[in-house]
């Protein structure tokens, strides 16, 4: 058994790929469609970046050399057997807006300038497009409808979680693409866990004011008066409220801050860190 697979062997819904250079993970509920679907979530391991961005940094806005970041993308593209020209980025702003991506957008953000600004979720019904979203503690959410052949990714920080970006994606899939909500498969990836996502009263109040039911996913520490919030549980609750079937939702229990040697963590690294990516493409 490889090192990461052994370390996280309690995570039964994910698989680690450790023998292709970049160390990545995949979700079993999506991998069963691998004949038509490519996806992964990267770790911080298996790249060429140095120091605080060691080693598989995929964010050009980090304290890293652009040539190192581009080499890391080449490594990931080769690992996943996808065309580097197919990647499409946005400049995430912690909101809940969704951008439809078509074939003409290929390469935006990586191999050419991007005009895709202000979106935290990307969606497409076209093949050969690699959707990419960025992470260093926030929650990656993968969406796939195998019947209608629709894919989407959402970047869900606490603000996006309160604004229910996951519900916005489900609504887009249903209203724009005629998806049946009971057919949609969702994977929720590694992010900061309830154990480490400690916030002040103002953030807690935002959650229970906007999403009263989310109080069940919050707890307070008697010693410091701070609140711990389970973002992944809130997102799963949002999805179920939308009608997504519970058995179609995979939730990874890995906390990025607790495992900052394997994953980039904004909180764990005090802001001096790199970026991981979620990627998804229909073949």
Secondary structure, DSSP 8 states (H G I E B T S, - for coil): --HHHHHTTT-TTEEEE-SSSS-EEEEHHHHTTTTTEEEEEE-S-SS---GGGTTT---TTSSS-HHHHHHHHHHHHHHHT--GGGEE-----SS--EEE--GGGTTBTTTB-----S-SEEEES-TT-EEEEEESSSEEEEEEETTTTEEEEEEE-HHHHHTTHHHHHHHHHHHHH---GGGEEEEE--B--TTT-EE-HHHHHHHHHH-GGGGGGEEE-TTT--EEE-HHHHHHHHHHHTT--GGGEEE---BTTTTTTTS--TTTTTT----EEEEEEE-
